[in-house]
């Protein structure tokens, strides 16, 4: 999902800068108090602050009224390959964005206290993420997806104690995947896509996936804000078909497009 206008660029390194790994939970020994949960790394709290203030391009600015409130969870964790993000692939049977991998999320329900609660709830329902293992750091500016009519609030969070994840309900989610920032920032994985309407935007080819649209634009913005973006060939354009064209390929699934 897109993140709006382009922030001012800064010098970028030739490689993804090493990010200090988050502290691990220590083993609790008999007679000793449990250690406090790992705190979010400094780079992530700084990113959260920058993302919360990012500007939104006119095409993504919500209208004065109308649209259905929704939220997505941008969940960072310290994985085996460094910091990573959690993605889900929507089931082909869904009415909205069928077959498209994206950040966990959905409509904000009446029982939710707000966007953050809705985003964390959706991650639990879709991927089995334990809400108690998630620390919300920031809510980003609201974005509007004209195609579906959703007013989406991206919620940036720290997964301080990552656990196993999987598609909880196959009727909603086909697969779940964690992808490292190193993979996403690799210039060899970057491409520009053009839709049948002529709109162009950033995309990512990683692990057989083609991540594009709203989700790819958010990832692109976060890489830039965090200082991980590496110069890439923006002239490499991938033409999408009327149905979204070839898309992400999560393990055990057919080729699907990702928003």
JOBEL-V544296 format. One record per backbone hydrogen bond with DSSP energy under -0.5 kcal/mol. CO is the residue of the C=O (numbers start at 1). NH is the residue of the N-H. Records with the same first field share a line. If there is no record, write none. Layout:
# JOBEL-V544296
CO: NH ; NH
This chain:
# JOBEL-V544296
1: 218
18: 20
27: 29
29: 32
41: 44 ; 45
42: 46
43: 47
44: 48
45: 49
46: 50
47: 51
48: 52
49: 53
50: 53
51: 54 ; 141
57: 60 ; 61
58: 61
60: 144
67: 69
68: 151
69: 108
70: 153
71: 106
72: 74 ; 155
73: 75 ; 104
74: 76 ; 157
75: 86
76: 159
77: 79 ; 84
79: 82
82: 79
83: 181
84: 77
85: 179
87: 177
88: 90 ; 102
89: 174 ; 175
91: 94 ; 99
95: 97
97: 100
99: 101
100: 90
101: 259
102: 88
104: 73
106: 71
107: 109
109: 112
114: 118
115: 119
116: 120
117: 121
118: 122
119: 123
120: 124
121: 125
122: 126
123: 127 ; 129
124: 128
126: 168
127: 166
129: 131
130: 133
131: 134
133: 160 ; 161
134: 136
135: 158
138: 156
141: 154
143: 152
144: 146
145: 148 ; 149 ; 150
149: 68
150: 145 ; 152
151: 70
152: 143 ; 154
153: 72
154: 140 ; 156
155: 74
156: 137 ; 138
157: 76
158: 135 ; 160
159: 162
166: 168
168: 170
169: 172 ; 173
172: 91
175: 89
177: 87
179: 85
180: 184
181: 185
182: 186
183: 186
186: 189
187: 190
189: 205
191: 203
192: 238
193: 201
194: 240
195: 198
199: 195
201: 193
203: 191
204: 206 ; 211
206: 209
209: 206
210: 212 ; 248 ; 258
211: 204
212: 215 ; 216
213: 217
214: 218
215: 219
216: 220
217: 221
218: 222
219: 223
220: 224
221: 225
222: 226
223: 228 ; 229
224: 227
232: 234
233: 236
235: 237
236: 192
237: 239
238: 194
241: 244
248: 250 ; 256
250: 253
256: 248
258: 212
259: 215
